[in-house]
């Protein structure tokens, strides 16, 4: 990091904070603070919705996901366009018609207060955990850059977000996210073209894709019916659909974005914008990770991309074992370059038998490479059992710090931190709003002024910011940050979505049946997660986590039907008497 990098990084972050406070000063009532005065136009809503979901985790973890596992993760988003259509036709008109401030306010009108409170509490639990993870993610980056303590960085980043989120509410989040998305996409496009420029002169983009394909990194579609696989076409359009419906239709961090729309049409257009551009954006970010993989086919890479883990083992009694493994990796990388050159040459002369042989050789080398990296993790654990050996989230940042020119490093760090701030701001804004309006105001006996509830929202937002920082301080990398956030969501989202589907489409089901069905469903989903997913190593689960969204929704609807029928049976004899 040079002076130019620091200048770009600090000026970008400072601009976002100051701009957010300045543009939204003077929110005097709940409508201004929670719904941004209902002034947002469709492009602001669309960019805000995308920026809320595109956290630092997206730009930190997704390239690393593609580097290790290829492009298959994009199947996760296949259900999103259909979800946007359903939300535009069903959710948005109802929310605007009811003039609600929160999604869960609708549930009280349809069911009762306890169902509204339960849904709000489930949201607060899962989104509070996710907010901590979105602060933790960029802290990893700056920790690698500066060597600073992770906890100190969690406090600094969390405080920056809290300043403008508490000050301006929903409008502050929306107006800053437009600038953040511009910074984010500019930085990613520049990086992509730099990667292509760093490849050998005879490796064009099309040839780079073929090289990635030879290592099975471009296998986008998996039509297998294997429920153990995390990402398949079927899990994407079923579990992914239910997750997208729950996230965009019932998660207040997203609902609050389009409740600020001037009209129903503006909100709908904003969501359609997200539905059209979200998959291409994720595809492009994954493609950046694949190009990083191709880059490292011709350039040396560490056995473990986490610099702290490498330092730990090199300072231990296992340093000699690790060095010996590194020497073997250097020899393997030489073989890798030869195999890639053979593959490239065979492609040029269209010798398909030679192409097939070279591809088989590349696959054998990749298996050996994976074995070496697994052994490296084992040695690191032997050196320090508490060391973080998972390095998927370090792949992209390692490339940035070691290969990009001065100035661009600062821009890319600004990209990732801007993404962190945008998503965290949305989450804190939603957490404060739900706590103030769905719990505090609804259960507050004395009637208060609008200004009182604006102040309450600000204080609750501040409190949730502190909670998120605390969660960030005890977080770990799990298998991969982007998967961790989606797993947390999948545990809760299916249940909450099922409650809303009952409210929209099954008028005969009443509040008691829904409440008890939701409580039972949440317990059972946690049991399913623990027994079929949590206790199994990554990639060996008995059930892909996306299916939890479908299971949760199906369970709560089924149980609600049963409880409602049982309740009516108990009431019928009384009616006859």
N, C-alpha and C positions, 0 to 999 in steps of 0.2 A: 504494500500500500504506500503510494507516494503522496506528495502534497496535493497533486491534482485529484487523486482518488478521494482523499479526505474532504477536499473542497466540494466535490460533486455530491458525495454522500451526505455530508452535514447540511449543505445548502438545500438539498432536495427534501430531507426530513424536516428541517426547520420551516421551509416554505409550506409544507402540508399542514403542520400544526398551526402556524400563524394564519394561514389562509382560512382554515376551518373555523378558528375562533373569530376572525374578523367578519367573514361572510354571514355568520349566524348569530351575531351578538343581538341580545334583546328579545329572546323568546319569552313572551309574557304569559302565555296560556298553554293548556295541555295540547290543544290542536296544533299550535306552532311547534311545540317541543317534540311531540310524539309522531305527528303526521306531517311535519314540515310545512304546515299551513296548506296542505293539499295543492301544491303549486308545481310539482314535478312533471316534466314532460317525458314522453316515451323513451327518448334516447338516454336521459338521465336515469330513468328507472332500469332500463336494460343494462347499462354499464354498471349501475349500482348492484343489481342482482348478480351479475357476473363477478364483480370485484368481491362481493361478500363471500361467494363460494371459492374464488381463486385466492386462497390464503398463501402465506409463505410456504406452507406445506406443499402446495401445488407446484411451485417453482423450485423447491428444494428437493422434494421426494420423487416427483413424477419422472424427471430424467434418470434418477438412480433406479427407479422401478423398471424403466425401459432398458437401461444398461444391463441389468441382471436378467430380466424376464421377458423382454421384448415388448411388442405393441399390444399384446392381448388385453391389457388393462383398459383400453379404450371401449371394450364391450360393456364395461361398467356403466357407460353413459347412453347405451342404446335405447333405454326406456324413456330418456329425458324428453325428446320432442313430443311423444304421445302424452306424457305427463303435463307438458305445457298447454297442450290443446284442452285437456280435461280441466285443468285449473282455470284457464281462460273462460271456459263455457260454464263452469259450475261454481268454483270457489270465489272468483273475483266479483261477479255480479252480486252474489249473496252478501259478501263482506261490505261492498259499497252500499247496497240496499239497506242493510242493518246499521250502517254508519258506525261500525265498531272501531275501537282503538286498538284492540288486540284480537287475535284469532280465537282465543279461549273465551272472550266475552260472548261470542256467538253461542257457545255450548250452554251457557246458563239459560239463555232464552229458549233454547231447544230442550234442554234436560233440567238441570238444577245447579245450585251453587257448588255442591260437593264434587260433581263431575267436572265443572269448570276448574275448581281448585286442584283436583287430581291431575288433570291434563297440564295445568300450569306448573305444578310441582315436578312432573316428569320432564317437562321442557327445561326447567331450571337445573335439574340434576345433569342431564346429558349435555346441555349447552354450556353450563358452568365448567364441566370437565373439558369440553372441546376448546373453550376460550383459553384455558391454561395451556393446552397443547399448542395453540396458535401463537402464544407468546414464547413458549419453549423453543419452537422451531428456529426462529431467527437468532435466538440466543446461542444456538449451536454454531451458527455461522460466525458471529462476531467472536465467540470464544476461540474458534479455530484461527481467526485472523489476528486477534489482539492478544490471545493467551489470557484473557480476563476470566474471572470466576463466573460460572454460569448464573449463579444466583444474583450477582450484582447486575448482570445484563438483563435478567428477567425483570428486575425492578426498574431499570432505566427504560426499557422498551414499553413495559406496562404503563409507566408514568406518562410517557409521551402520548400514548393513545388516550389515556384517561383525561388529559388536559382538554383536548378539543371535543371529545365525546360528551363529557359532563357539561361543557360550556354550551354547545349548540344542539345537542340531541340529534334527531333523525336528519335534519337538514344539514348539519355539520358532516354527518357520515356521507350523505348523498353527494354534496358538492365537492368533497375531497376525493371521492372515489373515481370521478371522471378523470382528474389529473393523474391519479394513481394508475388507472388502466392504461393511459397513454404512455406513462413511464415504463410500465411493465412490458407491454407489447413491443415498444421501441427497443428496449434492452434485449428481449428474447430474439427478435429478428436480427439485430446486429450480431449477437453471439452466434446464431445459426450460420451466417455467412462467413464469420471468422473461422468457424470449425471447418467449413468446406475449403477455405483458403489454406488451412494448415495441412490438409491431406496431400499426399504425394502428387506431383504435377500430372501424372498420367491417370489419376483417379478422379473421374468426373462424378457428379451427383448420381447419375444413373448407375454407374459402376459401384459407387459406395452403397447404394441400395442393394445391389446384387451380392456384395460382400456381406452386408448385414443379413440378407436372406439366407446365405450359405450357413450362417450360425443360428438360423431359426429365430431371428429377432423380428421378423416381419410377419409372423403368423398372427394375423389380426382376428380371424374368425375361427371359433371352436364350436362346432355344432354337436358335440358329444352331449349325452344326457347324464353325464356323471355329476351328481350333486356334490361330490367331494371337491371338485374343481372350483376355485374361487371365481374365475371369470370365464364364462361361456356365453354364447349368443343367447341361450335360453335364460340363464340367470340374469343377464342384462335387461332383457325385455320383460321379465317378470319381477324378480327381486329388485332390479335396478329401477323399474317403473314405479314400484311401490315406495322405494326409498325416495325417488324424485318427487312423487306425489306428496309424501309426508314432509320432505324438506321444504319444498317450495310452496306447498299448500297449507301447512300447519305450523311450521317453525317460524316463530315471531321475528327472528333475525332476517328472514326473507319476506314474510308477509308485510312487515313494517316498511319494506322498500316500496312495494307497489300500493300500499294503502295511502302513500303520499301523492299518488297520481291525481292530476287535475280532474280526470274523468275515468269512467270505466274503460273507455277505449284506449286512453293513454296507458293505463295499467296493463291492458291486454297486449298492446303493441310492444311494450317493454318486455313482457314475458316471451312473446313470439320472437323478438330479437335474440333473447337468450337461447331459446330453443334452436334457432337457426345456426348461431355462431359458437355455441358451447362445445359441441363435438369437434368441429374443425380446430378450435383453440387447443383442446386437450390432445388431439391427434398431433398437432404441430409440436406441443411441448414434449410429448413422447418421442417424436421424430428427432428432436434435439438430443434426447438421451441416447437414441440409437446412433446418431452421428458421433456422439462422444465415444460410444463403443467402437465404431469404425476407426476413429482417431487413435484409440489405444491399441488397435491391431498393428499399428506402425510405429507407436511410441511407447516407451516404458511406462508401466503403471505400478503403484505400490501393491503389495500383497493385501494390505488393508488400508482403505482410504481414510480411516479415522486417525489423524496424526497423534492424538493423545494415546490411543491404544498402542500404536507403534512405539512411541516414546516409552511407554510403560514396560513393554517387553524388552526393549533394548537396554533398559537400566536394571534388568533383573538377571537372575542366574541362568535364565533360558535364552539369553542373547545369542549365544553361539549356535543353538539349535535354529533360532530364527534366521540368523545370517546364512546358515547352510541352506535353509529353505529358500531364501532370497536368491542365492547363487543358482539354485536349480530353476527358479522362476526366470532369471535372466536368460538362461539357456533355452527355456521353453519359449520365451518371447522371440528369440532369434528364429526358432522353428516356426513360430506363428507368422512372422514376416515372410519367411520363405514360402510357406503354404499359401498365404494371401497373394504373393506375387505369382505363384504357379496358377492359382485360380484365376487371377486377372489375365494372365497371358493366354490361358486356355479359352477364356471368354473372347479374347481378341481374335483368335484364329478359328473360333467356333468348333473346337475339338471337344465334343460333348462327353466322350469317354474320359478325357483328361479332366474336364470340369467336374464330372461325377467323382473321380478319384480324389481331386484336390478338395472337394467339399467333404468327403469322408475323412480326409486327413485333418481338415479344420475342426470338424466335430470332435475327433479324438483329442486334439490339442485343447479344445475348450473344456472337455471333460477333465483332462489333467489339470488345467488351470483352475477349475472349480474345486478339484480335490486339494490342490495346494492352498487355496484360500480357506478351505474348511480346516485344514491342518493348522494354518496360521492362527485362526480363531481359537483353536484348541490350545495352542502354545500361549497365546495371550491370556486365556483364562487360567492356565497353570501359573502364569506369572502373577496375575492379580484377578481373583475370582469376581471382584466387583467391577472390573474394567468392561467398558461397552465395546463389544466386538462387532456388533451390527454396523455396517458401513454404507448401506444403501443411500442414506441421506447425506453422505459426505462426497459422493462421486462427483456431482455437478460443481460443488463449491471447490473441490480439489482442482478440477479442470480450470475453473475461473481464476483461482489464485496463482496457478503455476503456468498458465499459458496465454492469458489475455493481456493486452498492452495496458500501460498506465492510463488512467482515466476511465477505461471501459470496466476495470475492476470495480471502481467506485460506483459506476452506473449500475452494474449488475447487483451489487450489494444493496443499492438504493431500490432496485426492482423488487428484491426479495423482502426487504424491510417494509416497503410501501404496501406490498401484498399482505404482509403480516398485520400492519396497522389498519388496513381497510377491513379485513375480515374480523379482527378483534374488536374494532370500533362498532361494527354491526352487532356483534354478539353482546358486548357490554350494554349497548343502547337497548337491545331487546330484553336482556336480563333485568335491567333497571326498570323498564316499562312494565314488564309482566309483574314484577314484585310490587311495584307501586300501585298499579291499577287492578290487577287480578286478585292480589292477596291483601295488600294494605288498605286500599280505598274500599274494596268490596266488603271487608270485614271491619272497617272503621265506623264506629257508631255515630260519632259526631260529624255533621256535614261541614266540609271545609271549602275554602275558596280555590279557584283554579291555580292561583299562585302557590298555594300550599302544596298541591300535588305536583307542580313543576319542581319545586324544591325537593319534595320527597323522591321524585324520579332521579334527580341529580345525586342525592345522597345514596340512593340504592345503587345507582350506576357506579359511583365511587366505591361503595362497599364490594360490589361484584368484581370491580377491577382489582381490588386487594385480594379477594378470594382467588381470582385467576392467576395472579402473581404467585400466590402460595401454592396452587396446584402445579404451576410451571416448575417450581423449585423441587418438587418431588417426582416429576415426570421422568420417563426414560424412553429410549428409542423404540422399544417394542420390536416388532418385525420391520415396520416401515411406517413413518408418521402418517402418510396419507391413508394407509390402510387402517391405522389405529383410530383416526377420527371417524372413518366410515363404519368401523366396527362398533364404536360407542354409539353412533347414531342408529345403527341397525338394531341394537338391543332395545331401543325405546320407540323408534319411529313407527314401526308396524302397528304397535298398540295404539298410539295416538291417532294414526291415520284411520284405523278401524273405528275409533270413536267418532271421527268426523264423517266417515262414510255412513255410519248408522244415523247420524244427525241429518245428513242430506237426503238419504234414499229410503230409510225405513222408519216411517212416521209412527208406526204402531209400537216401537220400542221406547220405553220410558226410562227416566233417570236412574232409578234404583238398579234395574237390570244392567244398564251400561256401566255404572260405577263398579259393581261387584265383578262384572265380567272383565273390566280393565285391570282391577287389582289382581285377580287370579291369572290373567294373561301375562302380566308383567313378571309375576313370580315364575311361571312356567317357561317363559322366554329366557329368563336368567338361568334356569336349570338346563334348558336345551343348550344355551351358549356354553355353559361351564363343562358339560359332559361331552359335547360333540365337537367343540371348537377350541375352547381355552386350554384344556389339558393336553392337547396334541401339538407337536411341533409344527412350525409354519410349513404349509404345503401338504400336510398329512391329515388335515381335519377330516372328520367323517361327514361334515356338512359345510358347504361354502357359506360364509357369513351373510351374503346378500339375501339368502333364502329366509333369514330371520325376519325381514321386512314383510314378506308374504305370509309367513307363519303367524306373526303377531297380529296382522290385520285379520286373517282368517279366523284365528282363535277368538279374538274379542267379539267379532260378529257372531260366531257360532254360539259362544257362551251367553251372549246377550239374548239371542233367540231362546235358548234353553231357560235362562232365568226369567225372561218375560213370560214364557208359557207357564212356568211353574208358579210365578206370582199371580197370574190370572186364574190358575186352578185353585189357589188358596183363597182368592177373593170371591169366586163364583158361589160357593155354598153360602157365604155371608149375604150375597146379593139375593139369593133365593129365599133365605129366611126373612 
